[in-house]
């Protein structure tokens, strides 16, 4: 089966079909940015870039500058490095965690 090249306009959102990449129907995509996943890392299918970003963020306990766009940045392969705050937020939202289990948030009463 020949590969189909999908080209999308940058104005499309995260729900855009296959995130500006080639797709052959068997490729597993990164749950964070939509790039080709390299494996199952920290509990989700993710690419090397998002795996490394999440690892550094957690190990070094990095506090990123708050997002200047109301914490609603679209995280795609082509722009995943623009807002570290929203990228880490999305890593956690899709289920990444140090031990492969979802983070649990507790509120104090």
KOLLUM-968537 format. One line per field, with one value per residue (C-alpha): x, y, z; residue in three letters; residue number from 1. Coordinates in pm, whole numbers, plus 50000, padded with zeros to 5 digits. Layout:
// residues N
x (X ...)
y (Y ...)
z (Z ...)
type (ALA ...)
seq (NUM ...)
END
This chain:
// residues 109
x (50000 50158 50209 49975 50123 49885 49942 49740 49724 49893 49565 49418 49398 49527 49243 49390 49421 49767 49955 50144 50315 50313 50084 50054 49779 50016 50217 50157 50154 50281 49987 50144 50249 50137 50488 50572 50592 50915 50761 50555 50724 50604 50268 50179 50293 50530 50808 51170 51127 50832 50985 51302 51113 50896 51195 51394 51093 51023 51382 51492 51158 51146 50892 50810 50702 50322 50165 50095 49802 49558 49713 49546 49842 49806 50094 50193 50515 50594 50545 50595 50892 50708 50530 50691 50419 50142 50357 50411 50044 49954 50205 50024 49678 49742 49861 50240 50387 50724 50613 50375 50070 49855 49942 49697 49614 49504 49333 49371 49047)
y (50000 50334 50598 50892 51232 51451 51825 52047 52422 52551 52711 52371 52265 51962 51757 51798 51467 51315 51631 51729 51394 51088 50813 50458 50332 50143 50431 50501 50871 51056 51137 51474 51628 51390 51304 50938 50759 50575 50359 50347 50590 50702 50535 50661 50630 50919 51043 51082 51459 51445 51156 51356 51676 51499 51319 51644 51831 51571 51485 51848 51963 52249 52525 52672 53030 53054 53047 53387 53251 53146 52797 52690 52642 52377 52130 51989 51847 52172 52397 52175 52380 52715 52680 52450 52520 52390 52102 51972 52028 51817 51545 51507 51539 51247 51030 51059 50989 50895 50541 50493 50547 50862 51149 51190 51535 51590 51897 52008 52057)
z (50000 49899 50163 50144 50211 50407 50397 50627 50672 50990 51099 51185 51549 51742 51603 51257 51077 51141 51234 50918 50867 50650 50770 50646 50878 51108 51256 51624 51703 52009 52237 52321 51989 51714 51589 51528 51862 51937 52206 52523 52762 53105 53048 52699 52340 52287 52061 52171 52202 52439 52633 52695 52772 53030 53187 53223 53357 53626 53725 53749 53898 53649 53708 53366 53311 53299 52954 52799 52594 52868 52892 52568 52334 52069 52104 51764 51624 51445 51749 52053 52178 52187 52521 52774 53028 52801 52677 53030 53107 52802 52896 53227 53069 52831 53122 53140 53482 53626 53710 53418 53637 53616 53847 54129 54247 54604 54736 55094 55282)
type (UNK UNK UNK UNK UNK UNK UNK UNK UNK UNK UNK UNK UNK UNK UNK UNK UNK UNK UNK UNK UNK UNK UNK UNK UNK UNK UNK UNK UNK UNK UNK UNK UNK UNK UNK UNK UNK UNK UNK UNK UNK UNK UNK UNK UNK UNK UNK UNK UNK UNK UNK UNK UNK UNK UNK UNK UNK UNK UNK UNK UNK UNK UNK UNK UNK UNK UNK UNK UNK UNK UNK UNK UNK UNK UNK UNK UNK UNK UNK UNK UNK UNK UNK UNK UNK UNK UNK UNK UNK UNK UNK UNK UNK UNK UNK UNK UNK UNK UNK UNK UNK UNK UNK UNK UNK UNK UNK UNK UNK)
seq (1 2 3 4 5 6 7 8 9 10 11 12 13 14 15 16 17 18 19 20 21 22 23 24 25 26 27 28 29 30 31 32 33 34 35 36 37 38 39 40 41 42 43 44 45 46 47 48 49 50 51 52 53 54 55 56 57 58 59 60 61 62 63 64 65 66 67 68 69 70 71 72 73 74 75 76 77 78 79 80 81 82 83 84 85 86 87 88 89 90 91 92 93 94 95 96 97 98 99 100 101 102 103 104 105 106 107 108 109)
END
